[in-house]
Amino acid sequence: MPQPENGAIPVDFDVVKSDGSENAQIVRHTIVEAAIAIEYNGIGYAVMMATPIDLHDYAIGFSLSEGLIDNPDQILAIDIHQSELGLIVRIQLPNANAEKVIERARQRVSESSCGLCGMDNLQEVMRALPFIKNSLDVPDSALFTALTSLREHQRLNAATGSAHAAAFCAPDGSIQMTREDVGRHNALDKLIGALAAAQIAPSEGFILLTARCSLELVQKTILAQCPMLVTISAATDLAIQTAEKSGLRLVSLARPDAALVAMPRTG
């Protein structure tokens, strides 16, 4: 199974045309999607479908989003192994953290890292979330600055047309860091992990996602203590309600010329 460093492989295609003219043959880069098995201290925890790049960042971000660690220093080791059917990310935690793994481990398989797939406990899905501690002053102009320049930072999507991006933006709208993946949740976990590894506090900026805004993305952003989330597509009702309860500023259906800011209901 090919695992290129850039997350894409060349594939031959036959182009079928609507006007009935002769088909053409082209070579186009296609995003890599692979099964990523995540193990903690030898315990199988999850299997995600993801693009096999930036997996160290993914291991850190996933561990933070799952509440298994509080900071990257609690990870003793990350080892990535190639198998015939996919990749295995083996994460070693101290015994105190490993107890959390044992409590939460379940047999689950999810597509594109859907954060809720396989969860068999409604309380776990609708878990209590902390309130965002820090506020952030982001002028509207900064929001549109980030949206306008986002495409320049989507190298994998430019090559394949099928990658989600998660970008971390400074308050002035300049994009500081971007991670991409076939799955929107994976891209966000990779970004959260990369920020943690670089010792950059998510509270110092805002996150921009090329995705619809669902509950899981809001939960991950709140747990990362990032005060503002911007998504290209619309938000769900539950995402809006959850953001409001935790003090997360939520901007959705964001375009370079307009965006929707969720407002509290007053009646």
Secondary structure, DSSP 8 states (H G I E B T S, - for coil): ----TTSEEEEEEEE--TT----EEEEEEEE--EEEEEEETTEEEEEEEE-SSSHHHHHHHHHHHTTS-SSGGG--EEEEEE-SSEEEEEEE--HHHHHHHHHH----EEGGG-TTTT---HHHHT-------------HHHHHHHHHHGGGG-HHHHHHS--EEEEEE-TTS-EEEEEEESSHHHHHHHHHHHHHHTT--GGGSEEEESS-B-HHHHHHHHHTT-SEEEESS-B-HHHHHHHHHHT-EEEEEEETTEEEE------
